[in-house]
Structure formats: structure tokens, C-alpha cells
Amino acid sequence: MSLRQFILARAVLRTLSALKHSIVYSWDEAARILGLQEDLYTNPLHHELERPVNVILIGAGHRGSIYADYATKSPREMRVVGVADPNPKRRARIAAVHGIPPERCFSDWKGVFEPGPGHEGHWADAVIIATPDRLHTAPCLRALELGYDVLLEKPAAPTEAECRQILAAAQASGRIVGVCHVLRYTPYFRELKALIDAGMVGQIISVQHLEPIEHVHMSHSYVRGNWRKSDSATPIILAKSCHDTDILRWLVDSPASEVHCYGNLKWFKEANAPEGSTARCTDGCRVEPECPYSALQIYYRDRKRLYVFDLPEDESKWGPIIMQGLNTTDYGRCVYRMDNDQPDHLTANILFANGVTAGFSMEAFVSYEGRRTRIMGSMGDIVGDMESFTLTSFKDGKRRSWSMKTDAHGGGDHRMVKDWVQAVGQQNPALLSSPIEVSMESHLIAYAAEKSRLQRTIETVHL
Ligand SMILES: NC(=O)c1ccc[n+]([C@@H]2O[C@H](COP(=O)([O-])OP(=O)(O)OC[C@H]3O[C@@H](n4cnc5c(N)ncnc54)[C@H](O)[C@@H]3O)[C@@H](O)[C@H]2O)c1
């Protein structure tokens, strides 16, 4: 029996929690004693598939490549048989890694669905849609129309109307649409959810949740990057924080009824440009050596966040290519002189139908990443930081802690792909924690929060 099965057996857990605390060890200790460390999170519903699920990747950028990598790790479960991306380097990379013939490589998502030699009719089981935010709805609707199952990047769609259209199409077609709410698949949040569902903190009364974006990450994606304008991407509460509205909804286990949001762009604007700064960091900016957002420092010297430059394998060629990128792309521009409009700080209050309240903050100006969550329950509380948490019971005063080191996404990316592949392979949507029917709610909270922020209103969330 895995620890996951063990924890999910609520009756067992409730009995255990009622036993004297001398018997109830911390989760780590219990797992170690039971020898369960190796298979903590195996899902008993996963089966060996008769054949791999054949998938077409639409959008071969950062996220798409991570999802496609699952096929190299688990070739018996998933195969990437086609790719669409206007960027020839990205297309070629995916084609080379997955052995995709040229007739199944497309420069636009539409090509995937137009019959031609080598791609007639229904030529795969499913599509992964990892295109930019404003390019999700059309390929998703087309894929559903033609009978493909879908893995859809979040945010599912930029507007409530489009999101509802996707939901309706998924329901009408009977196809599976999984939304990439990867946090749900992380051991950390799964563990929190299991403990809460098992009644370990009694009833949840309220939650405080912090999303620390980290200041350089903010500058990269939401000041210089493709998500810097809410009308060409999506509002940041949707683009970044629909993960958080989803996690809150999931943990609280009740629909949201009202939301209120404040937030604005306070720092990354021209009024704050230091004297001596220039349009580009490479233009002889006088403050570049001490600027935390120096593109020369981040990309050229520290060699961080380089995927946007589409670098070749040969690292000896990187220097001039990065420098050219700093001279010609948005990634070399001064963070104070962009055309960005996304808030760099934001707070939202959510009232759930069961009376639970949640306070959420999205913050750019922090030195760390990793969501921080405090759960206040009638019989205990939980304080966690996405790597570890401590549960304190009010009944016995005993503290129990859990910890696990993972990657920046909490280890959720491939766990999510695995559940989706299994759902498609077995044609069983119940294997997914984030089908569109469920993910929809996080989006509705986010749309309402953005409306509240812009109009200074308290919004009702209509499901
Ligand atoms: N689930 C998460 O945690 C998470 C994290 C980051 C981003 N995202 C979301 O994932 C999506 C992709 O983000 P990304 O970081 O991979 O961006 P990206 O820019 O690296 O990738 C997007 C890719 O789509 C391609 N594309 C553009 N137009 C296309 C078209 N007509 N047909 C096919 N491909 C097209 C682009 O060339 C690019 O390669 C976005 O919606 C983003 O908000 C999700």
C-alpha cells in the first residue's frame, strides 16, 4: 500500500489521529517506518496502457516542450506524432527529439486539422495546446469538433464567454479536456488536500495564500516578456494566479460566491527609471552594474531564463546570440521603459459559499518563489511553503511536519501529464483532477477579481 492510499483512507486516518500522539508519528517518520518513501504518490487507477497515446503538440515553446518531454521519459505511455509552431527552431527541435516526419510538422495550428499526405483524417488520439494565452480557444474548439482529447494550457481562455464555449464544446463532444493546473498534481498540495479532507484541521475557517513571483521572474515574464500587457496576453490574475484561485477553491471545497480585488502597477514604469538609465541595458546605462534587472547580468553573465533565445546545443555559440537578443528583442529593454500594464502587486479577498474566507496576495517584490499557505481550521492549523508544511493539532498540541524537495512547479508538470495520458488511454476523465468542468471555477474567480480591480466593486462569482 502506498502512503497515498494510506492517507486517502480517511477512516483509517481519522482513527489514527484519534489515537494517542505517541502512536502518531510525523508523516516523514511514518513513511520511513512503513518503507513507503519510494512510492508515495502512485495512483492505483493507473494501468499499463495497451499502446502509447499519440499526441500532437500545438505550441512548441517552453511549456509545450516540458509536456512533450514526458514522451521521452515514458515512451510506452505517450508518443508525440506531430508538432505545430511558427518558430522553425522550436518545430525542428521537437521533430528531431520525437522523430516526427516533415509532413507532420506545421507552422500554424490550423495545419494540424487540415487533411494532407501523412495526416489524413483523425491521425492522433489527442492534442496538447500550449500556444500563447489568446490562442487557446480556436485550436481547442477545432480539436473537440474533430474528436480529439485535449490537454489545454491555462488560462483556458482570456474571457468568460470563451471559457464557457470550451466547456460546452467539451461536454457536447464527450471528449476529455484537461487544464494544466499543475499545482494540483504536486505532492505538496495533494498532501495538504488529503489532510484537510481527512478532517485533520477540523473545518477550514479561513486561508491566507501568498504567491511570491520573485522580482526577476516578474521582470522577465510580466514586464519584458510576452505576458506584460493584459490585452495581448491575459490579466495577471488569470495568466499567473488562476493556479492560486484553483488551489484555494480545491482546498476549501466550496464554490466561491464573492470576490474583491485591489492591485496596480507601482514600480515598473518610466517615472521610476533611475537617472542615467537608457532604453536598453546595452546602451551604456550608467546604473546597469547595480540594477537588479540588468539584462546583461540576468541573461548574459548569469545565463538565466535563456529559453526565450532559442539557443543551439553548442554552448560556445551562446554569447553572441544572447548579446544580439539583448540588442534586438524586448529582453534587452529597460524594465522602466516598457509598455507593460500588469499589476506588480495585487490582493484579492474571496468569500466561499460555505463561509470560508481567503486572502490572496500576488507579489513581485520578493527574493523567493514558492507559494506560502496558512490554513486556519477549527481544530488545527497548517503553515506551508510548497516544500514543507507543519500541521498543529489543537486537540493535542502536537506538531506534524511534511517536506519534499521538488522543482519550481512542485513536481507537478509530469505528474499532471501522466494523469492526463492515463485518462486519455483509459478514456476515463475521472483520472484527472483538473478537467475543464472543474478548472472553469478558478477562471470565473479570476475574471470576477479582475473586474473588481478595474471597477472597484465587489463581484459575485456566477457559476
Ligand atoms: N501551467 C503553467 O504552470 C504555465 C506556466 C507558464 C505558462 N503557461 C501558459 O502556457 C502557454 C504557453 O506558454 P509558454 O511559456 O510555453 O510560451 P512560449 O512563448 O514559450 O510558447 C508558446 C509557443 O506557441 C507558439 N505559437 C504561436 N502562435 C502559434 C500558432 N499559430 N500555432 C502554433 N503555435 C503557435 C509560439 O511560437 C511559441 O513557441 C501560455 O498560455 C502560458 O500562459 C502555463
The ligand as an SDF file (V2000), in Angstrom:
LIG
                    3D

 44 48  0  0  0  0  0  0  0  0999 V2000
    0.7470   25.6510  -16.4770 N   0  0  0  0  0  0  0  0  0  0  0  0
    1.6450   26.5170  -16.1110 C   0  0  0  0  0  0  0  0  0  0  0  0
    2.1210   26.4930  -14.9870 O   0  0  0  0  0  0  0  0  0  0  0  0
    2.1310   27.5510  -17.0750 C   0  0  0  0  0  0  0  0  0  0  0  0
    3.3450   28.2000  -16.8660 C   0  0  0  0  0  0  0  0  0  0  0  0
    3.7590   29.1390  -17.7990 C   0  0  0  0  0  0  0  0  0  0  0  0
    2.9670   29.4340  -18.8980 C   0  0  0  0  0  0  0  0  0  0  0  0
    1.7560   28.8050  -19.0540 N   0  0  0  0  0  0  0  0  0  0  0  0
    0.8900   29.0830  -20.2120 C   0  0  0  0  0  0  0  0  0  0  0  0
    1.2690   28.1950  -21.2620 O   0  0  0  0  0  0  0  0  0  0  0  0
    1.0870   28.8100  -22.5370 C   0  0  0  0  0  0  0  0  0  0  0  0
    2.4100   28.7750  -23.2960 C   0  0  0  0  0  0  0  0  0  0  0  0
    3.3740   29.4350  -22.5280 O   0  0  0  0  0  0  0  0  0  0  0  0
    4.9390   29.2610  -22.8110 P   0  0  0  0  0  0  0  0  0  0  0  0
    5.6500   29.7780  -21.6210 O   0  0  0  0  0  0  0  0  0  0  0  0
    5.2180   27.8990  -23.2830 O   0  0  0  0  0  0  0  0  0  0  0  0
    5.1130   30.3110  -24.0060 O   0  0  0  0  0  0  0  0  0  0  0  0
    6.0950   30.2000  -25.2460 P   0  0  0  0  0  0  0  0  0  0  0  0
    6.0570   31.5220  -25.9040 O   0  0  0  0  0  0  0  0  0  0  0  0
    7.4020   29.6460  -24.8180 O   0  0  0  0  0  0  0  0  0  0  0  0
    5.3780   29.1100  -26.1660 O   0  0  0  0  0  0  0  0  0  0  0  0
    4.2500   29.3760  -26.9600 C   0  0  0  0  0  0  0  0  0  0  0  0
    4.5310   28.7920  -28.3230 C   0  0  0  0  0  0  0  0  0  0  0  0
    3.3670   28.9080  -29.1310 O   0  0  0  0  0  0  0  0  0  0  0  0
    3.8240   29.1360  -30.4600 C   0  0  0  0  0  0  0  0  0  0  0  0
    2.7710   29.6700  -31.3290 N   0  0  0  0  0  0  0  0  0  0  0  0
    2.4340   30.9690  -31.5460 C   0  0  0  0  0  0  0  0  0  0  0  0
    1.4770   31.0440  -32.4800 N   0  0  0  0  0  0  0  0  0  0  0  0
    1.1930   29.7590  -32.8570 C   0  0  0  0  0  0  0  0  0  0  0  0
    0.3040   29.1850  -33.8220 C   0  0  0  0  0  0  0  0  0  0  0  0
   -0.4940   29.9550  -34.5910 N   0  0  0  0  0  0  0  0  0  0  0  0
    0.2680   27.8530  -33.9600 N   0  0  0  0  0  0  0  0  0  0  0  0
    1.0770   27.0610  -33.2080 C   0  0  0  0  0  0  0  0  0  0  0  0
    1.9540   27.5500  -32.2980 N   0  0  0  0  0  0  0  0  0  0  0  0
    1.9900   28.8830  -32.1200 C   0  0  0  0  0  0  0  0  0  0  0  0
    4.9680   30.1350  -30.2570 C   0  0  0  0  0  0  0  0  0  0  0  0
    5.8070   30.2210  -31.3860 O   0  0  0  0  0  0  0  0  0  0  0  0
    5.6590   29.5350  -29.0550 C   0  0  0  0  0  0  0  0  0  0  0  0
    6.6970   28.6540  -29.4040 O   0  0  0  0  0  0  0  0  0  0  0  0
    0.5890   30.2150  -22.2480 C   0  0  0  0  0  0  0  0  0  0  0  0
   -0.8050   30.2430  -22.3260 O   0  0  0  0  0  0  0  0  0  0  0  0
    1.0330   30.4450  -20.8030 C   0  0  0  0  0  0  0  0  0  0  0  0
    0.2660   31.3920  -20.0990 O   0  0  0  0  0  0  0  0  0  0  0  0
    1.3450   27.8710  -18.1860 C   0  0  0  0  0  0  0  0  0  0  0  0
  1  2  1  0
  2  3  2  0
  2  4  1  0
  4  5  1  0
  4 44  2  0
  5  6  2  0
  6  7  1  0
  7  8  2  0
  8  9  1  0
  8 44  1  0
  9 10  1  0
  9 42  1  0
 10 11  1  0
 11 12  1  0
 11 40  1  0
 12 13  1  0
 13 14  1  0
 14 15  2  0
 14 16  1  0
 14 17  1  0
 17 18  1  0
 18 19  2  0
 18 20  1  0
 18 21  1  0
 21 22  1  0
 22 23  1  0
 23 24  1  0
 23 38  1  0
 24 25  1  0
 25 26  1  0
 25 36  1  0
 26 27  1  0
 26 35  1  0
 27 28  2  0
 28 29  1  0
 29 30  1  0
 29 35  2  0
 30 31  1  0
 30 32  2  0
 32 33  1  0
 33 34  2  0
 34 35  1  0
 36 37  1  0
 36 38  1  0
 38 39  1  0
 40 41  1  0
 40 42  1  0
 42 43  1  0
M  CHG  2   8   1  16  -1
M  END
$$$$
